[in-house]
Amino acid sequence: MDEKLLHYIWNHKLFNINECFTTNGEKIQILSVGVPNPNSGPDFSDVKIQWNDIMWVGCVEIHIKSSDWNKHHHQQNDEYNNVILHVVFEHDKDVFLSNNTKIPTLELKSLIPTRIMEVYQSFMQSKLSIPCRNQLADIDSFRLFAWMDRLLIDRLEEKADAVNHLLASCNQNMEEAFYVFLAYYFGFNINNLPFRLLAKSTPLACLAKHKNNLGQLEAMLFGQAALLEYEFQDQYPKKLQKEYAFLKNKFALKQVCRKEMWKFAKTFPSGFPTLRLAQLAALIHRSSFLLSKIMEADSVKQIQQWFQVEVSPYWETHYMFDTVSVKKQKGLGESAINTLIINAVLPYMYQIGKIKNNQSLKDKAIAFYEDLPIEHHKITKEFTVIRNDFTNAFHSQALIQLKKKYCNTKDCLHCGIGLYLLQTR
């Protein structure tokens, strides 16, 4: 038994509420368990109980053992003088308020169904990466996906904080904030930070003035990325160096990236930051009012088409400067496009809908997740071997939230799946 479980049992009335007696044998009727107190002081407030033919209103403090009251020095704290009932798993000592009034105590040990404690302990002691793995397949789809709806919204709300911070730093310029947000995800986990620094130090307004010249866009981005600070053999990067020197002076650009920030190791050439920068330049070159188009999109397919860009000819035969590769069109692939839409485009769309109080825009963002295929990575693989009804990006994003926020921390008492299994098994 731990105190978190005891709080949960009290809060959800998962004990024999009709057989409550104080440790002195006096009958107690629980009229209301109250509300959890997130601040200092007793654990639950606004509790109502009937005791000795009188209705008492006040607070409840919960402990594993009643002697914990003294261990926590509550007997010396006037803040606890409004406690009307001490709820414990096991009573081992009478305790008193700071004014020496004895507190009635309710022992729950014999009132809690043993299955609740057994299921909870099985979760806490499990060495599986998904504590309820052995029961997950048996949960009906309706109940499971109702919880996954909540998980996706929670994930979008978390990303909303990042969008709000960006908007604040961009003077509420939605196009600029979207550009920085999107650039961050062009890092594809490995290079997120330098991409963000690059976008913040290279204003969209500067890029927009040269958007019709792909070479100049590349010069600005590669230069600001500090990836032109080499002695090159090829003429193309030498040309970019000259262009960047001019553009840097023209716009008084400040370079904050260092070439050492960019990671090439442990990634395929198709994910090299040099190629990703060329793809970002191509997207800016092709796109006019991209954010507005995305907000007005009728389908995911439209958004996917806008991201299908062609890089400059140099990159068809290179992944890095001065290193020739087999000729190949190296625009963004289908998987990369979907990843950008899932992680950047749709969260941004959802938050703009929230800011503008536009429910249809928020609904569209959520619906578009269902139109994208499930992401394939370690987390989704763990769940798809258990069930075969996880099929789209809505599911994969919810599963990421489930795994990171609940399974990894074994926070089963706040997980919809864990709560269901605790109460029904």
C-alpha positions in Angstrom: 0.0 0.0 0.0 1.2 3.5 -0.7 -0.4 6.9 0.0 -1.1 7.6 -3.7 -3.3 4.5 -3.9 -5.0 5.4 -0.6 -5.8 8.9 -2.0 -7.3 7.3 -5.1 -9.4 4.8 -3.1 -10.8 7.6 -1.0 -11.4 10.0 -3.8 -13.3 7.3 -5.9 -15.0 5.7 -3.0 -13.5 2.3 -3.7 -14.1 0.9 -0.2 -17.1 -0.4 1.6 -18.6 3.0 2.2 -21.6 1.6 4.1 -19.5 -0.1 6.8 -17.5 2.9 8.1 -16.8 3.0 11.8 -14.2 5.0 13.7 -11.6 3.1 15.6 -13.7 3.7 18.7 -16.6 1.7 17.0 -18.8 4.8 16.2 -20.7 4.7 13.0 -19.7 7.3 10.3 -21.7 8.1 7.2 -19.6 9.6 4.4 -21.8 12.2 2.7 -19.0 13.6 0.5 -15.4 12.7 0.2 -14.6 16.3 -0.7 -12.1 17.6 -3.2 -8.3 17.0 -3.4 -6.2 19.8 -2.1 -3.3 20.6 -4.4 -1.7 23.0 -1.9 -0.3 22.7 1.6 -2.6 21.5 4.3 -5.0 18.6 4.6 -5.4 16.3 1.7 -9.1 16.8 1.0 -11.3 19.8 1.7 -15.1 20.3 1.8 -15.6 16.8 3.2 -19.0 16.1 4.7 -19.6 13.3 7.2 -22.5 12.3 9.6 -21.1 11.4 13.0 -22.9 11.2 16.4 -26.1 12.5 14.7 -24.3 15.7 13.6 -23.2 16.6 10.1 -19.5 17.7 10.1 -17.9 19.8 7.3 -14.2 20.1 7.1 -11.0 18.3 5.9 -9.6 14.8 5.7 -6.0 13.9 6.1 -4.8 10.5 4.7 -1.9 8.4 5.9 -0.8 4.8 5.7 -0.5 4.6 9.5 -2.2 6.9 11.9 1.2 7.5 13.7 2.3 9.3 10.4 0.3 12.2 11.7 2.9 12.9 14.4 5.8 12.0 12.1 4.7 14.8 9.8 4.3 17.1 12.8 0.6 17.9 12.1 -0.1 18.0 15.8 2.0 21.2 15.9 0.3 22.8 12.9 -2.8 24.9 13.4 -3.5 24.5 9.6 -4.7 21.0 10.4 -7.2 22.0 13.1 -10.0 21.8 10.6 -9.5 18.0 10.0 -12.7 16.2 11.0 -11.5 12.7 10.1 -8.2 11.0 9.9 -8.3 8.3 7.1 -5.6 5.6 7.4 -4.9 2.2 6.0 -3.8 0.9 9.4 -4.5 2.4 12.8 -1.6 2.1 15.3 -2.0 5.2 17.5 -4.5 7.8 18.5 -3.6 11.3 17.4 -4.6 14.8 18.3 -5.0 18.3 16.9 -2.7 21.1 18.1 -5.5 22.0 20.7 -5.3 18.5 22.1 -8.6 17.4 20.5 -8.6 13.7 19.6 -9.3 13.1 15.9 -11.7 10.4 14.9 -10.0 7.8 12.8 -11.3 5.6 10.0 -9.2 2.5 9.2 -9.7 1.3 5.6 -7.7 -1.8 5.7 -10.6 -4.2 6.0 -12.9 -2.1 3.8 -10.8 -2.1 0.6 -11.4 -5.0 -2.0 -8.1 -7.0 -2.1 -8.3 -7.1 -5.9 -7.6 -3.4 -6.1 -4.4 -3.7 -4.1 -3.4 -6.8 -6.0 -3.9 -5.2 -9.4 -2.1 -2.0 -8.3 0.9 -3.9 -6.9 1.1 -5.9 -10.1 1.4 -2.7 -12.1 4.0 -1.2 -9.7 6.1 -4.3 -9.6 5.9 -5.1 -13.3 9.1 -5.1 -15.2 7.3 -4.7 -18.5 7.6 -1.4 -20.4 3.8 -1.3 -20.5 2.7 -2.3 -17.0 -0.8 -3.4 -18.1 0.5 -5.1 -21.3 -1.1 -8.5 -20.4 -4.5 -6.9 -20.0 -4.4 -4.3 -22.8 -5.7 -6.6 -25.6 -8.8 -7.3 -23.6 -10.0 -3.7 -23.2 -13.0 -2.9 -25.5 -12.2 -0.5 -28.3 -14.8 2.0 -27.3 -13.4 2.5 -23.8 -9.8 2.5 -25.1 -10.2 5.0 -27.9 -12.3 7.3 -25.6 -9.1 7.6 -23.5 -6.9 8.0 -26.6 -9.0 11.0 -27.6 -8.0 12.6 -24.3 -4.4 11.6 -24.8 -4.2 13.3 -28.2 -5.7 16.5 -26.9 -3.2 16.5 -24.0 -0.3 16.1 -26.4 -1.6 19.0 -28.6 -2.1 21.1 -25.5 1.6 20.5 -24.5 2.8 21.6 -27.9 0.5 24.6 -27.6 2.7 26.0 -24.9 5.7 26.0 -27.4 3.5 27.7 -30.0 2.4 30.4 -27.5 6.0 31.1 -26.5 7.1 31.4 -30.1 4.2 33.8 -30.9 5.2 35.9 -27.9 8.9 36.0 -29.1 7.7 36.8 -32.7 5.4 39.7 -31.6 2.4 37.6 -32.4 3.4 37.3 -36.1 1.8 33.9 -36.9 3.7 33.4 -40.2 7.1 34.0 -38.5 6.2 31.8 -35.6 5.1 29.0 -37.9 8.4 29.3 -39.9 10.4 28.9 -36.7 8.2 26.1 -35.4 8.4 24.2 -38.7 12.2 24.7 -39.0 12.6 23.1 -35.5 11.0 19.9 -36.8 13.2 19.9 -39.9 15.8 18.8 -37.4 14.0 15.4 -37.2 15.1 15.0 -33.5 18.8 14.9 -34.1 19.2 18.6 -35.2 16.2 20.3 -33.8 18.1 22.8 -31.7 20.4 24.2 -34.4 17.4 24.4 -36.8 15.5 26.5 -34.2 18.5 28.8 -33.6 19.0 29.1 -37.4 15.3 30.1 -37.9 15.3 32.6 -35.0 18.5 34.3 -36.3 17.3 34.4 -40.0 14.0 36.3 -40.1 11.4 35.1 -42.5 11.1 38.7 -43.8 14.7 38.5 -45.1 14.1 35.2 -46.8 10.9 36.4 -48.3 12.7 39.2 -50.1 14.8 36.7 -52.0 12.3 33.8 -52.2 12.3 33.8 -56.0 16.1 33.0 -56.0 16.7 29.5 -54.6 20.5 30.0 -54.6 20.2 33.1 -52.4 17.9 31.3 -50.0 20.4 28.6 -49.6 23.2 31.1 -49.2 21.4 32.7 -46.3 20.4 29.5 -44.6 23.8 27.7 -45.0 25.6 30.8 -44.1 23.6 31.4 -40.9 24.0 27.7 -40.1 27.8 28.3 -40.2 28.1 25.5 -42.8 29.9 27.7 -45.3 33.0 28.1 -43.1 35.2 25.8 -45.0 37.7 25.8 -47.9 35.6 24.2 -50.7 36.6 22.6 -53.9 33.2 22.8 -55.7 32.2 26.0 -57.3 28.6 25.9 -55.9 29.5 26.4 -52.2 32.1 29.0 -53.2 29.3 30.9 -54.9 27.1 30.5 -51.8 29.9 32.0 -49.7 30.0 35.1 -51.8 26.2 35.5 -51.8 26.1 35.0 -48.1 28.7 37.7 -47.5 26.6 40.1 -49.4 23.3 39.1 -47.8 24.7 39.1 -44.3 25.8 42.6 -44.7 22.6 43.7 -46.4 20.3 42.5 -43.6 22.8 42.9 -40.7 22.4 39.2 -39.9 23.8 37.8 -36.7 25.1 34.3 -36.8 24.3 32.3 -33.6 24.9 28.8 -34.9 28.2 27.0 -34.8 29.2 24.4 -37.3 30.0 22.0 -34.4 26.3 22.0 -33.5 25.2 20.0 -36.6 25.1 16.3 -36.2 25.8 14.0 -39.2 26.7 10.9 -37.3 24.2 8.1 -36.6 21.9 9.2 -39.4 21.4 8.2 -43.0 22.7 10.6 -45.7 19.0 11.4 -46.5 18.8 12.9 -43.1 22.0 15.0 -43.2 21.4 18.6 -42.0 22.9 19.9 -45.3 20.2 18.2 -47.3 17.5 19.2 -44.8 18.6 22.8 -45.2 18.4 22.5 -49.0 14.9 21.1 -48.6 13.8 23.9 -46.3 15.2 26.5 -48.8 13.2 24.7 -51.5 10.0 24.9 -49.5 10.4 28.6 -48.8 11.3 29.1 -52.5 8.1 27.4 -53.6 5.7 28.5 -51.0 3.8 31.8 -50.8 1.6 32.3 -47.8 2.1 28.7 -46.8 0.4 29.1 -43.4 -2.7 30.6 -44.9 -2.9 27.8 -47.4 -2.5 25.2 -44.7 -5.3 26.8 -42.6 -7.6 26.7 -45.6 -6.7 23.2 -46.7 -9.6 20.8 -47.3 -7.5 17.6 -47.0 -4.2 16.2 -45.8 -3.4 15.4 -49.5 -3.3 19.2 -50.3 -0.8 19.8 -47.5 1.3 16.9 -48.6 1.5 18.3 -52.1 2.7 21.7 -50.9 5.7 19.9 -49.2 6.7 18.0 -52.3 9.5 20.3 -53.3 12.6 19.8 -55.5 16.0 20.8 -54.3 18.5 22.7 -56.4 20.4 20.7 -59.0 23.6 20.6 -56.9 21.9 18.5 -54.3 20.7 15.9 -56.8 24.3 14.6 -56.8 25.4 15.6 -53.2 24.4 15.0 -49.6 27.3 17.2 -48.4 29.4 19.9 -50.0 32.4 18.5 -52.1 31.2 14.9 -51.9 29.5 13.5 -55.0 26.7 10.9 -54.7 24.6 9.0 -57.2 22.2 11.3 -59.0 18.8 11.3 -57.3 15.9 13.6 -56.7 16.3 14.5 -53.0 13.2 16.3 -52.2 11.3 15.5 -49.0 10.1 11.9 -49.0 6.6 10.8 -48.1 7.6 9.7 -44.6 9.4 13.0 -43.9 6.5 15.0 -45.1 4.0 13.1 -42.9 6.4 13.6 -39.9 6.4 17.3 -40.4 2.7 17.5 -40.8 2.1 15.3 -37.7 4.6 17.1 -35.4 4.5 20.7 -36.7 1.7 21.5 -39.1 -1.3 20.0 -37.3 -0.3 21.1 -33.7 0.1 24.6 -35.0 -3.2 24.5 -36.8 -4.9 23.3 -33.6 -3.4 26.1 -31.5 -4.3 28.8 -34.1 -7.9 27.4 -33.9 -7.7 27.7 -30.2 -6.4 31.3 -30.2 -9.0 32.4 -32.7 -11.7 30.5 -31.0 -12.3 28.6 -34.2 -13.6 25.1 -33.3 -13.8 24.0 -36.9 -10.1 24.6 -37.3 -9.3 22.6 -34.2 -11.6 19.8 -35.4 -10.0 19.8 -38.8 -6.5 19.4 -37.3 -7.7 16.4 -35.2 -9.5 14.8 -38.3 -6.4 15.2 -40.4 -4.5 13.0 -37.9 -6.9 10.2 -38.7 -6.1 10.6 -42.4 -2.4 10.1 -41.9 -0.8 6.6 -41.5 0.4 5.4 -38.2 4.0 6.4 -37.3 6.5 3.5 -37.2 8.9 3.7 -34.3 9.8 1.9 -31.1 6.8 3.1 -29.1 4.1 2.2 -31.7 5.8 -1.1 -32.3 5.3 -1.9 -28.5 1.6 -1.4 -28.8 0.9 -2.8 -32.3 2.2 -6.2 -31.4 -0.5 -6.2 -28.7 -3.5 -4.9 -30.7 -4.1 -4.5 -34.4 -6.6 -1.6 -34.2 -3.9 1.1 -34.0 -3.9 2.3 -37.6 -3.3 6.1 -38.0 -1.4 9.1 -36.7 -4.2 9.9 -34.3 -3.4 6.6 -32.6 0.4 6.9 -32.7 0.4 10.4 -31.2 -1.9 9.2 -28.4 0.3 6.2 -27.8 3.4 8.4 -27.5 1.6 10.5 -24.9 0.4 7.3 -23.1 3.9 5.8 -23.0 5.8 8.8 -22.0 3.4 10.3 -19.4 1.9 7.2 -17.9 3.6 3.9 -18.7 7.2 5.2 -18.2 6.3 6.8 -14.9 3.9 4.0 -13.8 1.3 6.7 -13.2 -1.5 4.1 -13.5 -3.7 6.0 -11.0 -4.2 8.8 -13.5 -4.3 6.7 -16.6 -7.8 5.9 -18.0 -6.7 2.4 -18.8 -5.1 1.8 -15.4 -8.2 3.1 -13.6 -10.5 0.9 -15.6 -8.5 -2.2 -14.9 -8.2 -1.3 -11.2 -12.0 -1.0 -10.9 -13.2 -3.9 -13.1 -10.7 -6.7 -13.0 
